[in-house]
Amino acid sequence: MSAELEQQLRRLRESVARLHGELTRYRLVAWTAGNVSARVPGHDLMVIKPSGVDYDDLAPENMVVCDLDGVVVEGDLSPSSDTAAHAYVYRALPEVGGVVHTHSTYATAWAARGEPIPCHLTAQADEFGGEIPVGPFALIGGDDIGKGIVETLAGHRSPAVLMRNHGVFTIGRDARAAVKAAVMCEDIARTAHLARALGAPLPMAAADVDALHDRYQNVYGQRPPSPASP
C-alpha cells in the first residue's frame, strides 16, 4: 500500500468516525443502529463503521476498509451489516462519495407507511428538489437494498430515500454531505408530520420548487474567491 493511500485512509477513518457523532448529536440513531461510509477517491475502496459497536467506542482505528464488493481489506472487526448495500451504491453511482443509513424516528415512520414525503416546504425544495421518495422493501445483508436505493433515486433529485419498513438511506458527494441529507430528511419528516396533523399542507408550484432547488444548489452559501487579476 502506497504512503499516499495510507494517508488517505487515515484521513477518511478520522472523518467517518467523527461523522458518526453527528448521527447521535441529531438523534438519528438508537443503540448501535445506523452507519456512515465514505468512498476512497481514486480507489475501489470504502471506509465504513464496524457492526454492532457502541457509538461511544467508535474511533478511527476501528473503522473498516472494504473493497466495492464489500470484502474486508483492512480492519480487525466485521463491517456493518449494510456494507453490501453501500458497496452496490458506490459501484452503480461513481459520483457518490458518501452513504448514510439511519432509523430516525419521523422519517422511518413515513417509511413504515410506505409513503413518500411530499414537498410542501422551501427547505425541502432546496435540499431534495421535490418529494422524498420511497424505495422497495428488501432484506438486510445482501445488495438488494442497494439496488432499491439506486433504482428509486434514478428518477429523483433527492439525495434521500425511505426504504419501506426499514429506514432512511442518503447519498452525497462525500460522507459529510450524506450526513447533512440525513439530518435534513428527519427535520423535514417531522415538520411534514406536524403539518399534516394540523390539516392539509398547502401545495407548492413545481416551477417554484425548481427555482428554489437551483438557487440553493448553485447560489446559496459561500463561493470560492476568484483568482487575483495579474
ROTOR-821362 format. One record per residue: x, z, y of N, C-alpha, C, CB in turn. Coordinates in Angstrom, 3 decimals, padded with zeros to 6 digits. Glycine has a CB too. Layout:
- X/Z/Y/X/Z/Y/X/Z/Y/X/Z/Y
...
This chain:
- 000.846/000.000/-001.189/000.000/000.000/000.000/000.883/000.000/001.242/-000.958/001.224/000.004
- 000.600/-000.892/002.178/001.425/-001.002/003.366/001.229/000.200/004.282/001.110/-002.290/004.110
- 002.212/000.417/005.156/002.119/001.519/006.119/000.954/001.297/007.071/003.432/001.662/006.913
- 000.705/000.036/007.416/-000.409/-000.274/008.327/-001.755/000.087/007.694/-000.392/-001.772/008.709
- -001.920/-000.252/006.411/-003.163/000.080/005.720/-003.308/001.594/005.578/-003.208/-000.594/004.337
- -002.238/002.286/005.264/-002.298/003.744/005.151/-002.744/004.370/006.472/-000.928/004.309/004.730
- -002.249/003.818/007.581/-002.633/004.332/008.902/-004.119/004.053/009.178/-001.750/003.692/010.011
- -004.580/002.848/008.828/-005.998/002.516/008.975/-006.872/003.480/008.197/-006.262/001.089/008.513
- -006.491/003.721/006.947/-007.284/004.605/006.094/-007.287/006.031/006.638/-006.743/004.588/004.659
- -006.187/006.485/007.157/-006.126/007.831/007.723/-007.093/007.952/008.905/-004.681/008.170/008.168
- -007.081/006.941/009.784/-007.987/006.973/010.932/-009.450/006.938/010.493/-007.696/005.800/011.869
- -009.750/006.095/009.505/-011.139/005.972/009.061/-011.611/007.213/008.319/-011.298/004.753/008.173
- -010.739/007.820/007.530/-011.119/009.078/006.875/-011.478/010.133/007.922/-009.971/009.591/005.967
- -010.671/010.217/008.964/-010.944/011.186/010.029/-012.269/010.873/010.714/-009.801/011.192/011.062
- -012.494/009.597/011.016/-013.719/009.182/011.704/-014.959/009.439/010.852/-013.641/007.701/012.073
- -014.912/009.035/009.582/-016.075/009.182/008.704/-016.381/010.660/008.469/-015.836/008.464/007.357
- -015.354/011.461/008.265/-015.573/012.905/008.084/-016.213/013.504/009.332/-014.237/013.629/007.768
- -015.716/013.125/010.498/-016.251/013.668/011.754/-017.702/013.224/011.983/-015.374/013.225/012.941
- -018.006/011.973/011.666/-019.350/011.451/011.910/-020.401/012.121/011.034/-019.372/009.956/011.677
- -020.012/012.644/009.874/-020.978/013.399/009.076/-021.467/014.632/009.841/-020.354/013.819/007.729
- -020.638/015.157/010.735/-021.060/016.273/011.572/-022.190/015.900/012.508/-019.899/016.788/012.366
- -022.274/014.628/012.893/-023.372/014.185/013.741/-024.697/014.199/012.983/-023.091/012.785/014.281
- -024.658/013.959/011.677/-025.890/013.998/010.882/-026.468/015.407/010.856/-025.625/013.507/009.447
- -025.596/016.414/010.720/-026.093/017.788/010.743/-026.448/018.212/012.164/-025.051/018.745/010.149
- -025.689/017.761/013.136/-025.959/018.119/014.534/-027.358/017.684/014.951/-024.915/017.483/015.462
- -027.755/016.486/014.526/-029.067/015.966/014.900/-030.130/016.229/013.830/-028.972/014.480/015.169
- -029.803/017.059/012.848/-030.734/017.494/011.813/-031.354/016.307/011.058/-031.835/018.347/012.434
- -030.497/015.397/010.674/-030.946/014.217/009.941/-030.825/014.388/008.433/-030.156/013.007/010.379
- -030.192/015.468/007.986/-029.943/015.673/006.555/-030.197/017.128/006.186/-028.494/015.269/006.183
- -030.410/017.356/004.891/-030.527/018.709/004.356/-029.606/018.851/003.150/-031.996/019.031/003.969
- -029.000/020.033/003.028/-028.097/020.344/001.916/-026.970/019.310/001.836/-028.879/020.392/000.579
- -026.839/018.573/000.722/-025.741/017.595/000.616/-026.243/016.151/000.700/-024.981/017.797/-000.699
- -027.522/015.961/001.045/-028.083/014.601/001.104/-027.481/013.817/002.273/-029.627/014.655/001.240
- -027.557/012.499/002.174/-027.101/011.627/003.252/-025.641/011.254/003.124/-027.332/012.283/004.576
- -025.261/010.201/003.803/-023.874/009.738/003.739/-023.570/008.736/004.836/-023.584/009.119/002.381
- -022.304/008.657/005.174/-021.761/007.686/006.125/-020.633/006.951/005.424/-021.258/008.378/007.451
- -020.539/005.645/005.677/-019.382/004.891/005.192/-018.886/003.962/006.288/-019.737/004.086/003.915
- -017.647/003.521/006.144/-017.038/002.585/007.093/-016.252/001.532/006.332/-016.120/003.328/008.097
- -016.396/000.279/006.744/-015.573/-000.796/006.196/-014.152/-000.664/006.730/-016.166/-002.187/006.551
- -013.179/-001.008/005.906/-011.785/-001.064/006.344/-011.532/-002.481/006.843/-010.786/-000.671/005.180
- -011.382/-002.680/008.153/-011.238/-004.041/008.686/-010.070/-004.786/008.056/-011.056/-003.996/010.193
- -010.326/-006.024/007.664/-009.284/-006.863/007.098/-009.009/-006.638/005.631/-008.051/-006.662/007.840
- -009.762/-005.727/005.001/-009.552/-005.419/003.587/-010.909/-005.268/002.904/-008.699/-004.125/003.416
- -010.979/-005.574/001.623/-012.219/-005.405/000.864/-012.330/-003.963/000.378/-012.275/-006.391/-000.334
- -012.365/-003.058/001.343/-012.387/-001.625/001.068/-013.358/-000.928/002.002/-010.982/-001.020/001.209
- -013.822/000.249/001.589/-014.639/001.088/002.455/-014.282/002.546/002.209/-016.152/000.839/002.212
- -014.577/003.379/003.191/-014.389/004.824/003.103/-015.770/005.456/003.108/-013.499/005.372/004.283
- -016.036/006.376/002.164/-017.374/006.943/002.028/-017.294/008.412/001.635/-018.190/006.157/000.992
- -018.357/009.130/001.916/-018.477/010.550/001.585/-018.464/010.771/000.072/-019.763/011.129/002.190
- -017.860/011.866/-000.392/-017.939/012.211/-001.814/-019.331/012.734/-002.168/-016.869/013.262/-002.174
- -019.698/012.612/-003.407/-021.027/013.003/-003.874/-021.163/014.518/-003.994/-021.323/012.350/-005.215
- -022.285/015.045/-003.473/-022.657/016.429/-003.714/-021.769/017.484/-003.101/-022.706/016.652/-005.128
- -020.995/017.135/-002.085/-020.105/018.095/-001.427/-020.795/018.633/-000.175/-018.731/017.436/-001.065
- -020.742/019.944/000.026/-021.359/020.559/001.198/-020.771/019.968/002.482/-021.165/022.091/001.172
- -021.613/019.829/003.486/-021.145/019.276/004.758/-020.049/020.122/005.385/-022.300/019.145/005.725
- -020.123/021.433/005.208/-019.087/022.310/005.764/-017.731/022.079/005.105/-019.493/023.771/005.603
- -017.739/021.501/003.915/-016.495/021.288/003.181/-015.942/019.871/003.331/-016.713/021.588/001.725
- -016.643/019.017/004.063/-016.156/017.649/004.238/-014.946/017.633/005.166/-017.273/016.740/004.797
- -013.940/016.870/004.772/-012.699/016.770/005.535/-012.095/015.394/005.282/-011.694/017.908/005.145
- -011.213/014.930/006.164/-010.621/013.603/005.971/-010.011/013.412/004.587/-009.566/013.362/007.015
- -009.369/014.460/004.073/-008.657/014.314/002.796/-009.591/014.179/001.595/-007.745/015.498/002.584
- -010.878/014.545/001.714/-011.747/014.349/000.561/-012.721/013.176/000.706/-012.520/015.599/000.311
- -012.559/012.379/001.754/-013.280/011.107/001.807/-012.731/010.185/000.706/-013.143/010.438/003.227
- -013.572/009.312/000.181/-013.193/008.472/-000.951/-013.066/007.019/-000.499/-014.227/008.597/-002.098
- -012.008/006.360/-000.934/-011.812/004.937/-000.648/-012.242/004.137/-001.875/-010.316/004.629/-000.271
- -013.139/003.177/-001.663/-013.627/002.309/-002.746/-013.429/000.858/-002.366/-015.118/002.584/-003.053
- -013.406/-000.010/-003.376/-013.453/-001.432/-003.065/-014.915/-001.822/-002.849/-012.797/-002.287/-004.206
- -015.146/-003.093/-002.543/-016.507/-003.513/-002.214/-017.350/-003.826/-003.441/-016.463/-004.717/-001.321
- -016.868/-003.412/-004.610/-017.697/-003.347/-005.809/-018.039/-001.902/-006.143/-016.986/-004.015/-006.993
- -017.594/-000.973/-005.277/-017.879/000.441/-005.492/-016.907/001.164/-006.394/-019.220/000.582/-006.047
- -015.815/000.520/-006.760/-014.811/001.135/-007.637/-013.852/001.980/-006.802/-014.028/000.050/-008.436
- -013.605/003.199/-007.243/-012.715/004.103/-006.508/-011.290/003.567/-006.525/-012.759/005.525/-007.111
- -010.701/003.481/-005.353/-009.315/003.035/-005.190/-008.408/004.213/-004.871/-009.212/001.971/-004.084
- -008.949/005.163/-004.121/-008.145/006.318/-003.721/-009.069/007.502/-003.481/-007.302/006.006/-002.446
- -008.726/008.642/-004.031/-009.532/009.843/-003.855/-009.714/010.563/-005.178/-010.892/009.495/-003.251
- -009.823/011.888/-005.111/-009.931/012.710/-006.318/-011.377/013.032/-006.692/-009.163/013.996/-006.128
- -012.328/012.732/-005.800/-013.724/013.080/-006.033/-014.553/011.827/-006.300/-014.292/013.849/-004.833
- -015.712/012.031/-006.923/-016.628/010.921/-007.151/-017.281/010.531/-005.834/-017.699/011.291/-008.207
- -017.448/009.247/-005.581/-018.063/008.826/-004.316/-019.570/009.058/-004.328/-017.765/007.347/-004.043
- -020.182/008.933/-003.185/-021.626/009.085/-003.019/-022.412/008.288/-004.054/-022.036/008.655/-001.626
- -023.571/008.816/-004.434/-024.436/008.096/-005.372/-025.002/006.816/-004.770/-025.574/008.992/-005.821
- -024.870/006.659/-003.445/-025.336/005.438/-002.774/-024.216/004.424/-002.568/-025.957/005.788/-001.432
- -023.077/004.645/-003.206/-021.926/003.769/-002.990/-022.242/002.310/-003.303/-020.758/004.231/-003.838
- -022.948/002.043/-004.404/-023.254/000.659/-004.774/-024.106/-000.025/-003.710/-023.973/000.616/-006.123
- -025.024/000.727/-003.086/-025.860/000.162/-002.024/-025.014/-000.191/-000.808/-026.972/001.148/-001.627
- -024.140/000.729/-000.395/-023.253/000.460/000.742/-022.378/-000.757/000.443/-022.368/001.698/001.058
- -021.808/-000.793/-000.753/-020.911/-001.898/-001.117/-021.641/-003.232/-001.056/-020.328/-001.680/-002.524
- -022.882/-003.268/-001.543/-023.648/-004.522/-001.506/-023.860/-004.984/-000.071/-025.007/-004.348/-002.210
- -024.187/-004.055/000.819/-024.388/-004.414/002.223/-023.113/-005.011/002.806/-024.824/-003.185/003.041
- -021.971/-004.399/002.535/-020.711/-004.917/003.072/-020.388/-006.295/002.502/-019.566/-003.946/002.772
- -020.675/-006.514/001.236/-020.411/-007.836/000.648/-021.320/-008.909/001.258/-020.609/-007.789/-000.882
- -022.566/-008.549/001.496/-023.551/-009.531/001.959/-023.490/-009.765/003.464/-024.941/-009.081/001.578
- -023.061/-008.755/004.221/-023.093/-008.836/005.686/-021.704/-008.520/006.242/-024.157/-007.856/006.277
- -020.853/-009.537/006.327/-019.471/-009.279/006.761/-019.347/-008.742/008.179/-018.676/-010.533/006.654
- -020.403/-008.900/009.004/-020.347/-008.393/010.373/-020.592/-006.885/010.445/-021.365/-009.118/011.233
- -021.056/-006.294/009.356/-021.354/-004.859/009.330/-020.084/-004.063/009.057/-022.426/-004.540/008.265
- -019.842/-003.057/009.905/-018.665/-002.214/009.730/-018.983/-000.784/009.369/-017.856/-002.229/010.963
- -020.290/-000.432/009.382/-020.676/000.933/009.040/-022.079/000.983/008.478/-020.574/001.833/010.254
- -022.298/001.883/007.526/-023.613/002.076/006.904/-023.880/003.581/006.840/-023.677/001.422/005.462
- -025.125/003.966/007.125/-025.520/005.376/007.096/-026.823/005.501/006.330/-025.667/005.956/008.536
- -026.952/006.605/005.590/-028.201/006.913/004.898/-028.607/008.343/005.205/-028.060/006.702/003.372
- -029.870/008.546/005.579/-030.402/009.886/005.799/-031.805/009.986/005.200/-030.427/010.228/007.313
- -032.265/011.236/005.086/-033.652/011.514/004.738/-034.308/012.230/005.917/-033.750/012.371/003.430
- -034.012/011.810/007.139/-034.528/012.502/008.322/-036.052/012.580/008.276/-034.069/011.789/009.611
- -036.585/013.705/008.710/-037.959/014.101/008.393/-039.019/013.092/008.822/-038.253/015.410/009.033
- -039.057/012.753/010.094/-040.152/011.905/010.584/-040.011/010.475/010.090/-040.197/011.922/012.112
- -038.809/009.929/010.136/-038.617/008.550/009.668/-038.916/008.444/008.178/-037.178/008.071/009.957
- -038.525/009.456/007.408/-038.785/009.423/005.974/-040.273/009.583/005.679/-037.988/010.518/005.265
- -041.000/010.283/006.561/-042.456/010.364/006.395/-043.097/008.984/006.526/-043.064/011.330/007.432
- -042.605/008.170/007.469/-043.093/006.792/007.572/-042.721/006.012/006.314/-042.515/006.096/008.831
- -041.515/006.244/005.786/-041.091/005.558/004.558/-041.976/005.960/003.381/-039.613/005.875/004.243
- -042.399/007.225/003.335/-043.263/007.691/002.257/-044.623/006.996/002.303/-043.443/009.210/002.339
- -045.060/006.626/003.500/-046.310/005.884/003.661/-046.121/004.389/003.443/-046.889/006.129/005.041
- -044.870/003.951/003.354/-044.603/002.524/003.227/-045.038/001.761/004.455/-045.293/001.968/002.011
- -044.869/002.391/005.621/-045.382/001.812/006.868/-044.256/001.598/007.875/-046.467/002.719/007.475
- -044.125/000.388/008.417/-043.127/000.168/009.473/-043.527/000.917/010.737/-042.966/-001.345/009.774
- -042.558/001.200/011.579/-042.839/001.855/012.856/-043.031/000.777/013.910/-041.690/002.839/013.261
- -044.252/000.600/014.414/-044.496/-000.450/015.402/-043.800/-000.136/016.718/-045.997/-000.628/015.634
- -043.512/-001.159/017.497/-042.761/-000.979/018.747/-043.719/-000.704/019.899/-041.896/-002.228/019.055
- -043.771/000.571/020.325/-044.596/000.976/021.459/-043.763/001.605/022.567/-045.669/001.947/021.005
- -042.433/001.596/022.431/-041.575/002.304/023.375/-040.425/001.417/023.842/-041.030/003.585/022.742
- -040.052/001.574/025.105/-038.926/000.797/025.623/-037.638/001.137/024.881/-038.749/001.050/027.125
- -037.451/002.413/024.530/-036.230/002.801/023.814/-036.147/002.116/022.456/-036.175/004.324/023.635
- -037.286/001.911/021.812/-037.287/001.210/020.527/-036.990/-000.269/020.720/-038.633/001.389/019.815
- -037.549/-000.862/021.766/-037.231/-002.263/022.071/-035.737/-002.415/022.338/-038.049/-002.761/023.289
- -035.168/-001.469/023.087/-033.738/-001.511/023.401/-032.879/-001.557/022.139/-033.350/-000.301/024.245
- -033.042/-000.560/021.300/-032.146/-000.359/020.160/-032.506/-001.214/018.953/-032.151/001.086/019.762
- -033.815/-001.412/018.710/-034.257/-002.028/017.458/-034.864/-003.414/017.631/-035.253/-001.142/016.792
- -035.178/-003.797/018.863/-035.671/-005.152/019.118/-037.040/-005.430/018.536/-034.710/-006.142/018.578
- -037.827/-004.382/018.261/-039.146/-004.564/017.670/-039.439/-003.442/016.687/-039.246/-005.930/016.971
- -040.282/-003.724/015.714/-040.638/-002.692/014.741/-039.431/-002.316/013.880/-041.798/-003.171/013.851
- -039.484/-001.112/013.339/-038.505/-000.688/012.334/-039.157/-000.963/010.988/-038.091/000.851/012.496
- -038.599/-001.893/010.203/-039.299/-002.376/009.013/-039.163/-001.460/007.804/-038.794/-003.734/008.655
- -040.007/-001.724/006.820/-039.978/-001.007/005.550/-039.427/-001.915/004.457/-041.389/-000.498/005.174
- -038.484/-001.392/003.680/-037.943/-002.119/002.539/-038.602/-001.667/001.247/-036.432/-001.930/002.453
- -038.327/-002.339/000.156/-038.992/-002.034/-001.111/-038.480/-000.756/-001.748/-038.817/-003.178/-002.072
- -039.263/-000.230/-002.681/-038.798/000.899/-003.483/-037.703/000.418/-004.430/-039.973/001.546/-004.276
- -036.671/001.234/-004.597/-035.584/000.914/-005.533/-034.964/002.214/-006.015/-034.503/-000.003/-004.866
- -034.546/002.235/-007.257/-033.920/003.420/-007.819/-032.491/003.578/-007.319/-033.939/003.359/-009.338
- -032.074/004.838/-007.211/-030.730/005.159/-006.735/-029.712/004.905/-007.837/-030.653/006.625/-006.258
- -028.521/004.466/-007.450/-027.413/004.341/-008.392/-026.862/002.941/-008.515/-027.840/004.805/-009.726
- -027.725/001.931/-008.518/-027.268/000.547/-008.588/-027.283/-000.090/-007.219/-028.131/-000.258/-009.549
- -027.223/-001.430/-007.197/-027.200/-002.103/-005.899/-028.570/-002.631/-005.477/-026.212/-003.240/-005.934
- -029.659/-002.235/-006.186/-030.988/-002.694/-005.789/-031.364/-002.208/-004.398/-032.025/-002.226/-006.794
- -030.942/-001.013/-004.032/-031.204/-000.523/-002.681/-030.495/-001.424/-001.664/-030.737/000.957/-002.527
- -029.240/-001.752/-001.941/-028.504/-002.640/-001.042/-029.184/-003.986/-000.885/-027.093/-002.841/-001.545
- -029.657/-004.537/-001.995/-030.374/-005.813/-001.928/-031.617/-005.694/-001.063/-030.758/-006.290/-003.332
- -032.362/-004.590/-001.224/-033.563/-004.384/-000.421/-033.255/-004.253/001.053/-034.295/-003.162/-000.891
- -032.160/-003.570/001.385/-031.746/-003.428/002.781/-031.461/-004.794/003.390/-030.504/-002.523/002.892
- -030.642/-005.568/002.712/-030.215/-006.867/003.230/-031.404/-007.820/003.357/-029.139/-007.481/002.318
- -032.239/-007.885/002.327/-033.378/-008.799/002.358/-034.378/-008.422/003.453/-034.075/-008.812/001.000
- -034.580/-007.137/003.671/-035.540/-006.695/004.684/-035.022/-006.942/006.090/-035.858/-005.218/004.504
- -033.767/-006.619/006.340/-033.235/-006.751/007.694/-032.965/-008.198/008.089/-031.967/-005.953/007.822
- -032.977/-009.096/007.112/-032.710/-010.513/007.421/-033.701/-011.079/008.423/-032.749/-011.345/006.148
- -034.929/-010.588/008.436/-035.934/-011.118/009.355/-036.158/-010.260/010.578/-037.220/-011.287/008.644
- -035.247/-009.319/010.853/-035.448/-008.372/011.943/-034.170/-008.197/012.764/-035.911/-007.022/011.393
- -034.358/-007.752/014.010/-033.213/-007.375/014.830/-032.850/-005.908/014.627/-033.505/-007.646/016.305
- -033.681/-005.185/013.918/-033.474/-003.751/013.722/-032.215/-003.471/012.912/-034.682/-003.135/013.030
- -031.412/-002.471/013.344/-030.301/-002.004/012.504/-030.724/-000.903/011.541/-029.166/-001.503/013.376
- -032.033/-000.630/011.468/-032.541/000.419/010.582/-033.631/-000.133/009.691/-033.070/001.612/011.391
- -033.690/000.385/008.467/-034.757/000.042/007.539/-035.219/001.325/006.863/-034.284/-001.017/006.487
- -036.545/001.443/006.703/-037.129/002.583/005.994/-037.354/002.145/004.558/-038.475/003.073/006.667
- -036.545/002.623/003.640/-036.710/002.254/002.241/-037.843/003.084/001.642/-035.386/002.463/001.449
- -038.834/002.401/001.109/-040.086/003.032/000.693/-039.840/004.180/-000.295/-041.016/001.989/000.062
- -040.513/005.298/-000.029/-040.424/006.505/-000.861/-039.010/007.086/-000.951/-040.921/006.196/-002.251
- -038.147/006.720/-000.009/-036.749/007.164/-000.114/-036.243/007.727/001.211/-035.852/006.001/-000.562
- -035.969/006.869/002.169/-035.403/007.348/003.422/-034.903/006.213/004.271/-034.287/008.319/003.160
- -033.984/006.551/005.163/-033.502/005.628/006.194/-032.112/005.122/005.835/-033.482/006.313/007.578
- -031.900/003.818/006.003/-030.562/003.233/005.968/-030.355/002.488/007.282/-030.378/002.274/004.728
- -029.175/002.654/007.867/-028.853/001.954/009.105/-027.506/001.261/008.971/-028.842/002.929/010.301
- -027.339/000.212/009.756/-026.084/-000.533/009.776/-025.594/-000.629/011.219/-026.261/-001.954/009.150
- -024.308/-000.946/011.383/-023.750/-001.115/012.718/-022.433/-001.842/012.657/-023.572/000.226/013.402
- -021.949/-002.206/013.833/-020.654/-002.907/013.889/-019.522/-001.988/013.425/-020.370/-003.416/015.326
- -019.758/-000.682/013.522/-018.838/000.307/012.967/-019.673/001.520/012.555/-017.711/000.704/014.006
- -019.031/002.523/011.996/-019.774/003.678/011.480/-020.464/004.449/012.600/-018.838/004.610/010.713
- -019.832/004.538/013.757/-020.449/005.258/014.873/-021.752/004.589/015.303/-019.478/005.337/016.062
- -021.752/003.257/015.374/-022.964/002.540/015.765/-024.079/002.751/014.743/-022.671/001.042/015.923
- -023.720/002.813/013.459/-024.723/003.055/012.422/-025.279/004.470/012.524/-024.122/002.824/011.030
- -024.430/005.458/012.866/-024.912/006.823/013.063/-025.852/006.873/014.265/-023.727/007.802/013.258
- -025.492/006.198/015.348/-026.365/006.156/016.526/-027.732/005.604/016.150/-025.734/005.301/017.645
- -027.769/004.522/015.369/-029.039/003.925/014.964/-029.867/004.917/014.149/-028.796/002.642/014.153
- -029.212/005.721/013.306/-029.925/006.728/012.508/-030.516/007.811/013.398/-028.986/007.358/011.470
- -029.758/008.241/014.410/-030.252/009.239/015.357/-031.452/008.689/016.128/-029.132/009.663/016.335
- -031.321/007.473/016.631/-032.393/006.857/017.401/-033.624/006.598/016.542/-031.911/005.557/018.023
- -033.426/006.224/015.283/-034.544/005.956/014.386/-035.395/007.210/014.215/-034.037/005.460/013.018
- -034.760/008.353/014.006/-035.515/009.594/013.844/-036.238/009.964/015.131/-034.587/010.734/013.416
- -035.593/009.783/016.267/-036.215/010.099/017.549/-037.461/009.232/017.767/-035.208/009.896/018.702
- -037.341/007.937/017.483/-038.472/007.015/017.618/-039.593/007.386/016.651/-038.018/005.567/017.371
- -039.233/007.696/015.408/-040.241/008.025/014.400/-041.033/009.267/014.801/-039.579/008.241/013.033
- -040.348/010.260/015.356/-041.024/011.489/015.781/-041.983/011.214/016.935/-039.994/012.552/016.193
- -041.520/010.460/017.924/-042.374/010.154/019.076/-043.560/009.284/018.668/-041.560/009.451/020.173
- -043.325/008.323/017.776/-044.413/007.460/017.313/-045.468/008.267/016.567/-043.867/006.346/016.411
- -045.020/009.236/015.782/-045.963/010.100/015.067/-046.820/010.897/016.047/-045.210/011.055/014.125
- -046.178/011.479/017.060/-046.920/012.276/018.039/-047.873/011.406/018.850/-045.954/013.006/018.974
- -047.433/010.211/019.220/-048.299/009.308/019.982/-049.540/008.947/019.182/-047.539/008.035/020.377
- -049.347/008.671/017.895/-050.489/008.320/017.057/-051.426/009.521/016.883/-050.009/007.813/015.683
- -050.868/010.719/016.818/-051.702/011.915/016.685/-052.584/012.118/017.916/-050.826/013.152/016.460
- -052.092/011.671/019.073/-052.850/011.815/020.314/-053.895/010.717/020.501/-051.905/011.817/021.492
- -053.734/009.609/019.805/-054.670/008.497/019.960/-054.012/007.187/019.581/-055.194/008.427/021.393
- -054.485/006.111/020.167/-053.954/004.782/019.870/-052.833/004.444/020.849/-055.075/003.712/019.935
- -051.584/004.312/020.382/-050.490/003.943/021.291/-050.737/002.576/021.920/-049.146/003.941/020.544
- -050.298/002.421/023.158/-050.509/001.168/023.869/-049.520/000.112/023.392/-050.377/001.378/025.384
- -049.961/-001.137/023.244/-049.057/-002.197/022.787/-048.082/-002.627/023.875/-049.858/-003.400/022.315
- -047.010/-003.275/023.450/-046.049/-003.884/024.376/-046.031/-005.384/024.125/-044.614/-003.269/024.204
- -045.936/-006.163/025.187/-045.876/-007.622/025.047/-044.563/-008.025/024.396/-046.031/-008.318/026.422
- -044.605/-009.025/023.516/-043.401/-009.483/022.816/-042.321/-009.916/023.794/-043.738/-010.636/021.875
- -042.722/-010.560/024.901/-041.739/-011.010/025.890/-041.026/-009.827/026.531/-042.417/-011.862/026.970
- -041.755/-008.731/026.739/-041.137/-007.540/027.326/-040.169/-006.889/026.332/-042.221/-006.528/027.760
- -040.545/-006.869/025.057/-039.651/-006.342/024.023/-038.356/-007.163/023.997/-040.345/-006.366/022.626
- -038.493/-008.495/024.040/-037.319/-009.364/024.027/-036.425/-009.110/025.231/-037.742/-010.825/023.995
- -037.029/-008.980/026.415/-036.250/-008.777/027.637/-035.530/-007.438/027.620/-037.153/-008.864/028.863
- -036.214/-006.405/027.164/-035.596/-005.086/027.090/-034.429/-005.068/026.103/-036.633/-004.040/026.691
- -034.631/-005.694/024.940/-033.575/-005.727/023.933/-032.352/-006.476/024.450/-034.086/-006.375/022.644
- -032.573/-007.598/025.095/-031.463/-008.392/025.627/-030.688/-007.612/026.689/-031.984/-009.712/026.218
- -031.399/-006.947/027.586/-030.725/-006.172/028.634/-029.897/-005.044/028.032/-031.751/-005.599/029.622
- -030.476/-004.335/027.081/-029.780/-003.186/026.501/-028.550/-003.624/025.712/-030.727/-002.392/025.596
- -028.683/-004.704/024.973/-027.574/-005.160/024.128/-026.462/-005.829/024.930/-028.088/-006.122/023.078
- -026.809/-006.441/026.083/-025.835/-007.280/026.781/-025.477/-006.836/028.192/-026.346/-008.652/026.841
- -026.251/-005.896/028.768/-026.002/-005.497/030.158/-025.784/-003.987/030.279/-027.172/-005.928/031.051
- -026.572/-003.203/029.558/-026.540/-001.744/029.679/-025.156/-001.185/029.358/-027.582/-001.114/028.754
- -024.803/-000.114/030.060/-023.539/000.568/029.776/-022.387/000.003/030.583/-023.217/000.478/028.304
- -021.200/000.466/030.248/-020.005/000.063/030.976/-019.417/-001.212/030.390/-018.965/001.181/030.955
- -019.001/-002.086/031.258/-018.333/-003.326/030.845/-016.823/-003.149/030.957/-018.809/-004.533/031.708
- -016.063/-003.819/030.081/-014.593/-003.746/030.233/-014.177/-004.306/031.577/-013.875/-004.516/029.094
- -013.171/-003.726/032.205/-012.738/-004.234/033.522/-012.213/-005.647/033.410/-011.659/-003.329/034.130
- -012.476/-006.444/034.436/-011.983/-007.820/034.472/-010.469/-007.819/034.648/-012.662/-008.622/035.612
- -009.779/-008.799/034.046/-008.321/-008.868/034.230/-007.980/-009.019/035.707/-007.720/-010.044/033.422
- -006.897/-008.367/036.122/-006.484/-008.462/037.529/-006.073/-009.877/037.861/-005.329/-007.494/037.830
- -006.443/-010.316/039.049/-006.067/-011.661/039.503/-004.565/-011.711/039.734/-006.834/-012.051/040.804
- -003.945/-012.851/039.409/-002.487/-012.942/039.629/-002.163/-012.907/041.110/-001.917/-014.230/039.001
